[in-house]
């Protein structure tokens, strides 16, 4: 049983367990499902992963790659004074780290409950915006930099729409850096142990993963794109791809997080980070 199903069952009772399937899901259904799922599960997510994420740490994914070391957003000292938009900010841990570097972050998330956790941590030290990544409520050229650590992009039906919105609100030369589940993972079961090491599905099947209730309404949606799709989406969104980072699993990280684990992480990539530039 996936973490998503377990969380839904805990919230709604054992007889309300959603059905996991692969089917089409459009923009509206995906957005509604994401808002509902994160609002329901924000508390459990922060309890389970808050210690790993920290209150003011910028972590790109379950491997634990830290922006303080990776410097994908820019060299040390280069963030001071920049206007930065974090998309899919959750409890705004990354934005808090950015503020400590002297940046002026704005944390945006679809989930009201996730943003309440941001308020719980620091009372709102910078703007918190509840909005959809596909319709950013900002003027053109408002930001020097945009970033997202597993936020929004894996859950939207039309990533190009999001990328074009990000490009619109960025100033020329601005970076857009985002991380997602590595596309190769879609060919393997979402399991941290040995059962997750054998190919079980076609890598080229782009059919979304959907968990739906008894009425057939989606309560969780995640969209698969191949690596080539992601690159083409970046270009179609008006960006130049500067780097593609596939973090290796570090020796210090012994935790399991959903389908991520030291066993799998030492054999296949779990995260892909796209470093893009708006020319």
Short mmCIF file of the C-alpha atoms (twelve columns), coordinates in Angstrom:
data_MODEL
# 
_entry.id   MODEL 
# 
loop_
_atom_site.group_PDB 
_atom_site.id 
_atom_site.type_symbol 
_atom_site.label_atom_id 
_atom_site.label_alt_id 
_atom_site.label_comp_id 
_atom_site.label_asym_id 
_atom_site.label_seq_id 
_atom_site.Cartn_x 
_atom_site.Cartn_y 
_atom_site.Cartn_z 
_atom_site.pdbx_PDB_model_num 
ATOM 1   C CA . UNK A 1   0.000   0.000  0.000   1 
ATOM 2   C CA . UNK A 2   1.415   3.441  -0.954  1 
ATOM 3   C CA . UNK A 3   2.004   6.200  1.589   1 
ATOM 4   C CA . UNK A 4   -0.725  8.216  -0.130  1 
ATOM 5   C CA . UNK A 5   -3.320  5.461  0.344   1 
ATOM 6   C CA . UNK A 6   -2.285  4.898  3.961   1 
ATOM 7   C CA . UNK A 7   -2.694  8.595  4.729   1 
ATOM 8   C CA . UNK A 8   -6.094  8.708  3.049   1 
ATOM 9   C CA . UNK A 9   -7.244  5.620  4.928   1 
ATOM 10  C CA . UNK A 10  -6.132  7.109  8.232   1 
ATOM 11  C CA . UNK A 11  -8.068  10.281 7.502   1 
ATOM 12  C CA . UNK A 12  -11.269 8.732  6.216   1 
ATOM 13  C CA . UNK A 13  -11.530 5.244  7.754   1 
ATOM 14  C CA . UNK A 14  -10.547 1.825  6.481   1 
ATOM 15  C CA . UNK A 15  -13.590 1.433  4.213   1 
ATOM 16  C CA . UNK A 16  -12.733 4.671  2.405   1 
ATOM 17  C CA . UNK A 17  -9.441  3.416  0.993   1 
ATOM 18  C CA . UNK A 18  -9.098  4.886  -2.517  1 
ATOM 19  C CA . UNK A 19  -8.500  2.810  -5.600  1 
ATOM 20  C CA . UNK A 20  -5.058  3.125  -7.202  1 
ATOM 21  C CA . UNK A 21  -5.194  3.142  -10.991 1 
ATOM 22  C CA . UNK A 22  -3.649  4.605  -14.121 1 
ATOM 23  C CA . UNK A 23  -5.948  6.877  -16.110 1 
ATOM 24  C CA . UNK A 24  -6.100  10.319 -17.657 1 
ATOM 25  C CA . UNK A 25  -6.509  13.328 -15.367 1 
ATOM 26  C CA . UNK A 26  -6.709  16.890 -16.602 1 
ATOM 27  C CA . UNK A 27  -5.641  20.228 -15.146 1 
ATOM 28  C CA . UNK A 28  -8.741  20.885 -13.051 1 
ATOM 29  C CA . UNK A 29  -9.030  17.402 -11.572 1 
ATOM 30  C CA . UNK A 30  -5.297  17.229 -10.827 1 
ATOM 31  C CA . UNK A 31  -5.300  20.616 -9.125  1 
ATOM 32  C CA . UNK A 32  -8.362  19.805 -7.019  1 
ATOM 33  C CA . UNK A 33  -6.902  16.449 -5.984  1 
ATOM 34  C CA . UNK A 34  -3.557  17.991 -5.034  1 
ATOM 35  C CA . UNK A 35  -5.116  20.748 -2.948  1 
ATOM 36  C CA . UNK A 36  -7.309  18.248 -1.096  1 
ATOM 37  C CA . UNK A 37  -4.566  15.683 -0.541  1 
ATOM 38  C CA . UNK A 38  -2.035  18.169 0.823   1 
ATOM 39  C CA . UNK A 39  -4.620  19.868 3.017   1 
ATOM 40  C CA . UNK A 40  -5.575  16.487 4.502   1 
ATOM 41  C CA . UNK A 41  -2.051  15.177 4.883   1 
ATOM 42  C CA . UNK A 42  0.063   18.252 5.655   1 
ATOM 43  C CA . UNK A 43  0.125   17.517 9.396   1 
ATOM 44  C CA . UNK A 44  1.304   13.939 8.931   1 
ATOM 45  C CA . UNK A 45  3.827   14.976 6.283   1 
ATOM 46  C CA . UNK A 46  5.421   17.589 8.521   1 
ATOM 47  C CA . UNK A 47  5.465   15.170 11.469  1 
ATOM 48  C CA . UNK A 48  7.097   12.419 9.409   1 
ATOM 49  C CA . UNK A 49  9.578   14.527 7.444   1 
ATOM 50  C CA . UNK A 50  9.935   17.803 9.338   1 
ATOM 51  C CA . UNK A 51  13.078  16.713 11.184  1 
ATOM 52  C CA . UNK A 52  14.799  15.748 7.927   1 
ATOM 53  C CA . UNK A 53  13.710  18.909 6.121   1 
ATOM 54  C CA . UNK A 54  14.512  21.168 9.074   1 
ATOM 55  C CA . UNK A 55  12.872  24.530 9.636   1 
ATOM 56  C CA . UNK A 56  15.330  26.524 7.546   1 
ATOM 57  C CA . UNK A 57  17.120  24.064 5.291   1 
ATOM 58  C CA . UNK A 58  16.988  23.818 1.486   1 
ATOM 59  C CA . UNK A 59  16.914  20.114 0.571   1 
ATOM 60  C CA . UNK A 60  16.347  19.115 -3.053  1 
ATOM 61  C CA . UNK A 61  14.969  15.631 -2.373  1 
ATOM 62  C CA . UNK A 62  14.996  12.462 -0.278  1 
ATOM 63  C CA . UNK A 63  18.682  11.904 -1.001  1 
ATOM 64  C CA . UNK A 64  19.382  14.935 1.164   1 
ATOM 65  C CA . UNK A 65  21.248  17.069 -1.398  1 
ATOM 66  C CA . UNK A 66  21.525  20.424 0.355   1 
ATOM 67  C CA . UNK A 67  21.540  23.693 -1.588  1 
ATOM 68  C CA . UNK A 68  24.165  24.986 0.845   1 
ATOM 69  C CA . UNK A 69  26.514  22.442 -0.760  1 
ATOM 70  C CA . UNK A 70  25.093  22.092 -4.282  1 
ATOM 71  C CA . UNK A 71  24.749  25.812 -5.082  1 
ATOM 72  C CA . UNK A 72  22.418  25.178 -8.014  1 
ATOM 73  C CA . UNK A 73  20.748  28.550 -7.476  1 
ATOM 74  C CA . UNK A 74  24.030  30.430 -7.617  1 
ATOM 75  C CA . UNK A 75  27.433  30.762 -5.976  1 
ATOM 76  C CA . UNK A 76  27.814  31.472 -2.276  1 
ATOM 77  C CA . UNK A 77  26.885  35.054 -1.515  1 
ATOM 78  C CA . UNK A 78  25.059  35.589 -4.810  1 
ATOM 79  C CA . UNK A 79  21.517  35.328 -3.410  1 
ATOM 80  C CA . UNK A 80  21.634  38.427 -1.232  1 
ATOM 81  C CA . UNK A 81  19.160  41.042 -2.401  1 
ATOM 82  C CA . UNK A 82  17.427  38.780 -4.952  1 
ATOM 83  C CA . UNK A 83  13.664  38.435 -5.256  1 
ATOM 84  C CA . UNK A 84  12.996  34.679 -5.173  1 
ATOM 85  C CA . UNK A 85  9.780   32.741 -5.770  1 
ATOM 86  C CA . UNK A 86  9.471   29.276 -4.226  1 
ATOM 87  C CA . UNK A 87  6.715   27.237 -5.894  1 
ATOM 88  C CA . UNK A 88  5.123   24.385 -3.975  1 
ATOM 89  C CA . UNK A 89  6.773   25.686 -0.843  1 
ATOM 90  C CA . UNK A 90  4.981   23.504 1.714   1 
ATOM 91  C CA . UNK A 91  6.019   24.822 5.127   1 
ATOM 92  C CA . UNK A 92  8.500   27.142 3.392   1 
ATOM 93  C CA . UNK A 93  11.661  25.540 4.741   1 
ATOM 94  C CA . UNK A 94  13.549  26.424 1.548   1 
ATOM 95  C CA . UNK A 95  12.307  30.014 1.594   1 
ATOM 96  C CA . UNK A 96  13.463  30.342 5.182   1 
ATOM 97  C CA . UNK A 97  16.968  29.255 4.138   1 
ATOM 98  C CA . UNK A 98  16.878  31.719 1.253   1 
ATOM 99  C CA . UNK A 99  15.948  34.543 3.630   1 
ATOM 100 C CA . UNK A 100 18.944  33.644 5.795   1 
ATOM 101 C CA . UNK A 101 21.142  34.143 2.714   1 
ATOM 102 C CA . UNK A 102 19.831  37.679 2.342   1 
ATOM 103 C CA . UNK A 103 17.293  36.933 -0.391  1 
ATOM 104 C CA . UNK A 104 13.719  38.240 -0.427  1 
ATOM 105 C CA . UNK A 105 11.634  35.069 -0.823  1 
ATOM 106 C CA . UNK A 106 7.957   34.630 -1.564  1 
ATOM 107 C CA . UNK A 107 6.598   31.169 -0.705  1 
ATOM 108 C CA . UNK A 108 3.694   29.929 -2.825  1 
ATOM 109 C CA . UNK A 109 1.664   26.765 -2.298  1 
ATOM 110 C CA . UNK A 110 -1.697  25.365 -3.364  1 
ATOM 111 C CA . UNK A 111 -2.376  23.966 0.100   1 
ATOM 112 C CA . UNK A 112 -3.761  26.215 2.810   1 
ATOM 113 C CA . UNK A 113 -2.780  23.717 5.496   1 
ATOM 114 C CA . UNK A 114 0.827   23.549 4.356   1 
ATOM 115 C CA . UNK A 115 1.087   27.326 4.560   1 
ATOM 116 C CA . UNK A 116 -0.383  27.195 8.068   1 
ATOM 117 C CA . UNK A 117 2.648   25.091 9.005   1 
ATOM 118 C CA . UNK A 118 4.856   27.825 7.577   1 
ATOM 119 C CA . UNK A 119 3.111   30.301 9.883   1 
ATOM 120 C CA . UNK A 120 3.518   27.912 12.809  1 
ATOM 121 C CA . UNK A 121 7.287   27.810 12.322  1 
ATOM 122 C CA . UNK A 122 8.049   31.518 12.112  1 
ATOM 123 C CA . UNK A 123 4.816   33.505 12.123  1 
ATOM 124 C CA . UNK A 124 5.195   34.639 8.512   1 
ATOM 125 C CA . UNK A 125 8.608   36.251 8.192   1 
ATOM 126 C CA . UNK A 126 8.053   36.680 4.429   1 
ATOM 127 C CA . UNK A 127 5.024   36.611 2.107   1 
ATOM 128 C CA . UNK A 128 3.053   33.348 1.950   1 
ATOM 129 C CA . UNK A 129 0.793   33.046 -1.090  1 
ATOM 130 C CA . UNK A 130 -1.934  30.439 -1.601  1 
ATOM 131 C CA . UNK A 131 -2.253  29.984 -5.362  1 
ATOM 132 C CA . UNK A 132 -1.993  27.567 -8.279  1 
ATOM 133 C CA . UNK A 133 1.365   27.335 -10.035 1 
ATOM 134 C CA . UNK A 134 -0.414  27.481 -13.383 1 
ATOM 135 C CA . UNK A 135 -1.794  30.975 -12.663 1 
ATOM 136 C CA . UNK A 136 0.842   32.886 -10.702 1 
ATOM 137 C CA . UNK A 137 -0.621  36.060 -9.117  1 
ATOM 138 C CA . UNK A 138 2.391   38.273 -9.873  1 
ATOM 139 C CA . UNK A 139 3.282   40.900 -12.437 1 
ATOM 140 C CA . UNK A 140 5.665   40.189 -15.287 1 
ATOM 141 C CA . UNK A 141 9.333   40.347 -14.299 1 
ATOM 142 C CA . UNK A 142 8.733   40.294 -10.534 1 
ATOM 143 C CA . UNK A 143 11.521  37.850 -9.584  1 
ATOM 144 C CA . UNK A 144 15.210  37.238 -10.146 1 
ATOM 145 C CA . UNK A 145 14.975  33.522 -9.390  1 
ATOM 146 C CA . UNK A 146 12.395  30.750 -9.041  1 
ATOM 147 C CA . UNK A 147 12.776  27.340 -7.448  1 
ATOM 148 C CA . UNK A 148 10.789  24.276 -6.460  1 
ATOM 149 C CA . UNK A 149 11.886  21.205 -4.521  1 
ATOM 150 C CA . UNK A 150 9.358   18.547 -5.531  1 
ATOM 151 C CA . UNK A 151 6.640   21.187 -5.587  1 
ATOM 152 C CA . UNK A 152 3.826   21.486 -8.163  1 
ATOM 153 C CA . UNK A 153 5.618   20.110 -11.252 1 
ATOM 154 C CA . UNK A 154 5.049   16.362 -10.623 1 
ATOM 155 C CA . UNK A 155 1.369   16.961 -9.913  1 
ATOM 156 C CA . UNK A 156 0.263   19.121 -12.865 1 
ATOM 157 C CA . UNK A 157 -1.208  17.844 -16.117 1 
ATOM 158 C CA . UNK A 158 0.349   20.667 -18.166 1 
ATOM 159 C CA . UNK A 159 3.873   21.480 -16.950 1 
ATOM 160 C CA . UNK A 160 4.535   23.747 -19.943 1 
ATOM 161 C CA . UNK A 161 1.745   26.031 -18.705 1 
ATOM 162 C CA . UNK A 162 3.524   26.270 -15.347 1 
ATOM 163 C CA . UNK A 163 6.917   26.869 -16.965 1 
ATOM 164 C CA . UNK A 164 5.537   29.679 -19.125 1 
ATOM 165 C CA . UNK A 165 4.047   31.294 -16.054 1 
ATOM 166 C CA . UNK A 166 7.402   31.012 -14.272 1 
ATOM 167 C CA . UNK A 167 9.152   32.543 -17.292 1 
ATOM 168 C CA . UNK A 168 6.640   35.401 -17.324 1 
ATOM 169 C CA . UNK A 169 7.311   36.402 -13.718 1 
ATOM 170 C CA . UNK A 170 11.106  36.058 -14.038 1 
ATOM 171 C CA . UNK A 171 13.407  38.829 -15.141 1 
ATOM 172 C CA . UNK A 172 15.771  38.202 -18.079 1 
ATOM 173 C CA . UNK A 173 18.686  36.028 -16.979 1 
ATOM 174 C CA . UNK A 174 16.706  34.571 -14.095 1 
ATOM 175 C CA . UNK A 175 17.092  30.929 -13.106 1 
ATOM 176 C CA . UNK A 176 14.339  28.367 -12.696 1 
ATOM 177 C CA . UNK A 177 15.535  25.312 -10.770 1 
ATOM 178 C CA . UNK A 178 13.147  22.475 -9.902  1 
ATOM 179 C CA . UNK A 179 13.360  18.874 -8.738  1 
ATOM 180 C CA . UNK A 180 11.036  15.956 -9.493  1 
ATOM 181 C CA . UNK A 181 10.985  12.205 -9.089  1 
ATOM 182 C CA . UNK A 182 13.519  10.841 -11.564 1 
ATOM 183 C CA . UNK A 183 11.496  9.578  -14.562 1 
ATOM 184 C CA . UNK A 184 13.199  6.161  -14.545 1 
ATOM 185 C CA . UNK A 185 11.498  5.436  -11.221 1 
ATOM 186 C CA . UNK A 186 8.157   5.091  -13.016 1 
ATOM 187 C CA . UNK A 187 9.289   1.772  -14.500 1 
ATOM 188 C CA . UNK A 188 9.836   0.293  -11.023 1 
ATOM 189 C CA . UNK A 189 7.423   -0.439 -8.148  1 
ATOM 190 C CA . UNK A 190 7.284   2.348  -5.564  1 
ATOM 191 C CA . UNK A 191 8.865   0.178  -2.874  1 
ATOM 192 C CA . UNK A 192 12.080  0.809  -0.882  1 
ATOM 193 C CA . UNK A 193 13.121  -2.844 -0.595  1 
ATOM 194 C CA . UNK A 194 14.279  -5.523 -3.074  1 
ATOM 195 C CA . UNK A 195 10.775  -5.710 -4.583  1 
ATOM 196 C CA . UNK A 196 11.391  -2.200 -5.927  1 
ATOM 197 C CA . UNK A 197 14.402  -3.220 -8.016  1 
ATOM 198 C CA . UNK A 198 12.675  -5.069 -10.870 1 
ATOM 199 C CA . UNK A 199 11.122  -3.291 -13.837 1 
ATOM 200 C CA . UNK A 200 7.343   -3.647 -13.584 1 
ATOM 201 C CA . UNK A 201 5.933   -1.151 -16.089 1 
ATOM 202 C CA . UNK A 202 6.802   0.602  -19.309 1 
ATOM 203 C CA . UNK A 203 8.946   3.677  -18.851 1 
ATOM 204 C CA . UNK A 204 7.145   5.116  -21.881 1 
ATOM 205 C CA . UNK A 205 3.646   4.850  -20.384 1 
ATOM 206 C CA . UNK A 206 2.713   8.454  -19.586 1 
ATOM 207 C CA . UNK A 207 -0.683  7.553  -18.106 1 
ATOM 208 C CA . UNK A 208 -1.010  9.407  -14.776 1 
ATOM 209 C CA . UNK A 209 -1.052  7.568  -11.457 1 
ATOM 210 C CA . UNK A 210 -4.405  8.284  -9.829  1 
ATOM 211 C CA . UNK A 211 -5.974  7.372  -6.510  1 
ATOM 212 C CA . UNK A 212 -9.746  7.788  -6.690  1 
ATOM 213 C CA . UNK A 213 -12.643 7.509  -4.267  1 
ATOM 214 C CA . UNK A 214 -15.794 5.395  -4.573  1 
ATOM 215 C CA . UNK A 215 -17.310 7.992  -6.902  1 
ATOM 216 C CA . UNK A 216 -14.350 7.828  -9.260  1 
ATOM 217 C CA . UNK A 217 -13.114 11.284 -8.246  1 
ATOM 218 C CA . UNK A 218 -9.342  11.656 -7.974  1 
ATOM 219 C CA . UNK A 219 -7.969  12.260 -4.484  1 
ATOM 220 C CA . UNK A 220 -4.299  12.071 -5.525  1 
ATOM 221 C CA . UNK A 221 -2.715  12.506 -8.963  1 
ATOM 222 C CA . UNK A 222 0.886   12.307 -10.097 1 
ATOM 223 C CA . UNK A 223 1.960   12.746 -13.706 1 
ATOM 224 C CA . UNK A 224 4.757   10.841 -15.434 1 
ATOM 225 C CA . UNK A 225 6.979   12.457 -18.032 1 
ATOM 226 C CA . UNK A 226 10.031  10.789 -19.547 1 
ATOM 227 C CA . UNK A 227 13.397  12.511 -19.259 1 
ATOM 228 C CA . UNK A 228 13.099  13.622 -22.877 1 
ATOM 229 C CA . UNK A 229 9.599   14.973 -22.181 1 
ATOM 230 C CA . UNK A 230 10.934  17.037 -19.306 1 
ATOM 231 C CA . UNK A 231 13.671  18.536 -21.477 1 
ATOM 232 C CA . UNK A 232 11.199  19.338 -24.258 1 
ATOM 233 C CA . UNK A 233 8.807   20.883 -21.710 1 
ATOM 234 C CA . UNK A 234 11.579  23.121 -20.404 1 
ATOM 235 C CA . UNK A 235 12.348  24.338 -23.924 1 
ATOM 236 C CA . UNK A 236 8.660   24.756 -24.813 1 
ATOM 237 C CA . UNK A 237 8.292   26.830 -21.649 1 
ATOM 238 C CA . UNK A 238 10.880  29.294 -22.953 1 
ATOM 239 C CA . UNK A 239 13.923  28.200 -20.951 1 
ATOM 240 C CA . UNK A 240 17.423  27.049 -21.738 1 
ATOM 241 C CA . UNK A 241 18.484  23.914 -19.864 1 
ATOM 242 C CA . UNK A 242 21.822  24.614 -18.244 1 
ATOM 243 C CA . UNK A 243 22.251  21.459 -16.163 1 
ATOM 244 C CA . UNK A 244 20.515  18.234 -15.199 1 
ATOM 245 C CA . UNK A 245 21.573  16.931 -11.790 1 
ATOM 246 C CA . UNK A 246 20.950  13.333 -10.653 1 
ATOM 247 C CA . UNK A 247 21.986  13.211 -6.981  1 
ATOM 248 C CA . UNK A 248 23.719  10.064 -5.775  1 
ATOM 249 C CA . UNK A 249 22.622  8.557  -2.486  1 
ATOM 250 C CA . UNK A 250 25.070  9.698  0.240   1 
ATOM 251 C CA . UNK A 251 26.601  7.283  2.739   1 
ATOM 252 C CA . UNK A 252 25.272  9.265  5.723   1 
ATOM 253 C CA . UNK A 253 21.595  8.951  4.720   1 
ATOM 254 C CA . UNK A 254 20.094  5.774  6.199   1 
ATOM 255 C CA . UNK A 255 16.444  6.816  6.013   1 
ATOM 256 C CA . UNK A 256 13.640  5.406  3.899   1 
ATOM 257 C CA . UNK A 257 11.140  7.877  2.459   1 
ATOM 258 C CA . UNK A 258 8.333   6.223  0.531   1 
ATOM 259 C CA . UNK A 259 10.031  4.397  -2.344  1 
ATOM 260 C CA . UNK A 260 13.387  6.063  -1.663  1 
ATOM 261 C CA . UNK A 261 15.962  4.107  0.301   1 
ATOM 262 C CA . UNK A 262 19.733  3.514  0.500   1 
ATOM 263 C CA . UNK A 263 19.227  0.176  -1.280  1 
ATOM 264 C CA . UNK A 264 17.544  1.688  -4.313  1 
ATOM 265 C CA . UNK A 265 19.439  4.973  -4.166  1 
ATOM 266 C CA . UNK A 266 22.773  3.228  -4.609  1 
ATOM 267 C CA . UNK A 267 21.533  1.540  -7.787  1 
ATOM 268 C CA . UNK A 268 19.139  3.859  -9.617  1 
ATOM 269 C CA . UNK A 269 18.543  7.618  -9.464  1 
ATOM 270 C CA . UNK A 270 15.592  8.854  -7.458  1 
ATOM 271 C CA . UNK A 271 15.601  12.587 -8.154  1 
ATOM 272 C CA . UNK A 272 16.180  14.765 -11.210 1 
ATOM 273 C CA . UNK A 273 16.982  18.467 -10.776 1 
ATOM 274 C CA . UNK A 274 16.628  20.764 -13.782 1 
ATOM 275 C CA . UNK A 275 18.643  23.970 -13.808 1 
ATOM 276 C CA . UNK A 276 17.072  26.337 -16.347 1 
ATOM 277 C CA . UNK A 277 17.750  29.910 -17.467 1 
ATOM 278 C CA . UNK A 278 15.419  32.543 -18.888 1 
ATOM 279 C CA . UNK A 279 17.444  34.262 -21.611 1 
# 
